[in-house]
Amino acid sequence: PLCCAVSIYHPLAAKNKLAVQDLYGHNLLLMHRGWSHYVDELRDDLQANHPQIHTTDFDIYSLEIFNRCEASHDVLLCVEPWASVHPLLKVIPVEWGYAMPYGLLHPPNPEGTVRKFLDAVQSAIAKQ
């Protein structure tokens, strides 16, 4: 499921689950359009049906974007397995029914060690 991360000091951090309306008046940080059609579907729904949520695109998940989320009142779209990625962020499920497959993130044309790793993973999967 697609979740949201907020600073542990953010008012929403007191909640264990968010409703879409909880995000009204907040900036929601999303990976740029075209990165994932799952995120694009969510973005389109929010922009059409919940204009009270301010969507803001960013280029790539990095320490910079996690720090930005922690240091601001922005809300970051994320997935639950990232709950331990930053000690001052809380990942909270959202009642909206949006999800995306989770797996290995890599460049479209990986080289070197990344290519070898992906080949090894693919080989291991093929043997199953």
Residue pairs with C-beta under 8 A, 6 or more apart in sequence:
1 79
1 80
1 93
1 94
1 98
1 99
2 38
2 39
2 42
2 77
2 78
2 79
2 94
2 96
2 98
2 99
2 100
3 77
3 78
3 79
3 80
3 91
3 92
3 93
3 94
4 12
4 18
4 23
4 28
4 75
4 76
4 77
4 78
4 91
4 92
4 94
5 66
5 69
5 75
5 76
5 77
5 78
5 82
5 86
5 89
5 90
5 91
5 92
6 12
6 13
6 69
6 75
6 76
6 89
6 90
6 92
7 13
7 69
7 70
7 71
7 72
7 73
7 88
7 89
7 90
8 88
8 89
8 90
9 88
10 73
10 75
10 90
12 18
12 22
12 26
12 75
12 92
13 90
13 92
15 22
15 92
16 92
16 93
17 92
17 93
17 94
17 95
18 92
18 93
18 94
18 95
19 94
19 95
20 46
20 50
20 53
20 94
20 95
20 96
21 50
23 50
23 52
23 53
23 75
23 94
24 50
24 52
24 53
25 52
25 53
25 54
26 53
26 54
26 73
26 74
26 75
27 54
27 55
27 56
27 72
27 73
27 74
27 75
28 46
28 53
28 54
28 55
28 56
28 74
28 75
28 76
28 77
29 56
29 57
29 58
29 65
29 68
29 69
29 74
29 75
29 76
29 77
30 39
30 42
30 43
30 55
30 56
30 57
30 58
30 77
31 39
31 57
31 58
31 59
31 60
31 61
31 77
32 57
32 58
32 59
33 40
33 43
33 57
34 40
36 100
38 98
38 99
38 100
38 101
39 77
39 100
41 98
42 77
42 96
42 98
43 55
45 98
46 53
46 55
47 55
56 74
58 65
61 78
61 105
65 76
66 76
66 85
66 86
66 89
67 86
68 74
69 75
69 76
69 86
69 89
70 86
70 88
70 89
76 89
78 85
78 91
79 100
79 102
80 91
80 93
81 102
82 91
83 90
83 91
104 118
104 121
106 114
106 118
107 114
110 118
